[in-house]
Amino acid sequence: MDIFKDSPAHFMTRLAAITIDYGIFFVLLFIFSPILPTPLAIILFFTLSCMYFIVLPLAWDGYTVGKRVAGIRVAHLDGRELTIKELFLRQVIGGIIYIGTAGILTLVSGYMVLKRDDKRSIHDKISSTFVTNNSPEEDGLK
């Protein structure tokens, strides 16, 4: 099933969604950082963000709060339901690659979303996912 050809989410929509998602975390970090030692706050932020970007989309048909607000979601290339493995690859391994290259591959990923017809970034390619404008119903999941 080739569901992504006519429904990939564009760069600005994806940027809006990730801004909302990380905005939530930065507000929480701002609130709790004065009462937590800095290393603990960083570990807590990383752990909660991984859980947020893995568990929430797994339970909520590919949506996070930001993606839901923006009207987009993560989907598997073949249209089936996402698995924890794909979301782990997408979030954790993708994150390690982006951080490990001091953000250089983050810029490359953004460029890929801007220029590629399928709008897939590096972490999409690693995890066989894409970000779509389609609802789960439109993709035949519900």
N, C-alpha and C positions, 0 to 999 in steps of 0.2 A: 504494500500500500504506500503510495507516494503522496502523503497528505500535505507536505509542507510547501509544495511548489507555488501555490497561490495565496499562502497565508502567513509568511514570515513577518514577525514584528520588526518595525524599523528602529533605527538607532535612537532617535529622540524618545520614543515610547519606552524602550528598554532603559534608557538613561533616567527617565522620570521614575520608573518603577524601582530601580536600584537606589535612587536618591531617597525615595520614601522608605524603603526597607532599611538602609543604613542610617537614615535619619532617626528611626525608632531606636536603633542601638546606640547612637551617639547621645541621644537624650537620656537613655537609661544609664549609660556610662557616666554622663555628666552628673546625674543625680547620685549615683552610688560611688563614684570615684573618691569623693571626700571621706567616705567612711571605710573604704577598702584600701589596703596597701596597693601601690601601683602594679606590681607584678601580678597580684591576685586579680585586680580589675582587668588587666590585659588577658589573662588566662580565661576569666569568666566571659569576657566579650567574645573571644575566639570560640570558646565552647558553645555559648548560646547562639552565635551566628551560624555555626555549622549545624547545630540542631534545627535552627529556624529554616535554613535553606535545604535541609534534607527531610526532616520529619514533616514539616508543614506541607510542602508540595506533594509528598507521598500520600498524606492523608486528605489533601484538598485538591486533587486532580491537577496538580502542577502549579497551583497558585501559591504565592506569598501575599502578604497584605499589599505590598507595593504593586505587584503584578495584577492583583485583583482590581485595585483602584484604576490602574492603567488599561485594564481590559485585555491583558495578555497572560500567557501561561507557558510553562515548560512542557514539552511533549516529546515522546519518543519518535524517532524517524519513521518507524513502521506503524505508528498509530496505536500501539498497545499501551497498556498502563505502565507507568514508570516503576522502576524497582529501586530499592535502597542502594544497590550497587551503582546504578547509573547516576543517582543523585550524589553519592559519595565521590565518584570520579569527577563529577561536574564541580562540586563545591570544594572538596578537600584537596584532591590532586590538582585541579585547576588553580586553586588558591596558592598551593605550594609553588607551582610553576610561575605564577604571576609575581609572588613575593620573592622567589628565588632569582628572578631576573631583574630585580629592583624596579619592577613596574614596566619594563620595556615591552614585555609580551602583553601587558594590559593594553598598551597603546596599539600594538599590532592587532590585538583582538578587536578593539574598537574600530580600527580601520577596516578589518574584515567585515564587520557588521555594516559599516557604511557602504562598502564597495561591492561586496559579493551579492549575487542575485538571491542566494538562499539565506543571507543575513546571519550565517552561522559563525560563531567565534571559536577560539581555540578550545575553551572548555565544552562547547557544544560538540565539537568534533571528537574530543576525548571520550565523551559520554554517549555518543550517538543520539543526541537530543537537538532540539531547536526551540526557539521561542515563537509562539504562534498567536495570531489574533483570534483564532477559532476557539469556540467553547468546547468542552468535552462532548456535548451533544452533537455539535457540528462534525466532530471527528468520530462519531459513532461509539463513544465510550459509555454513554448513559442511555 
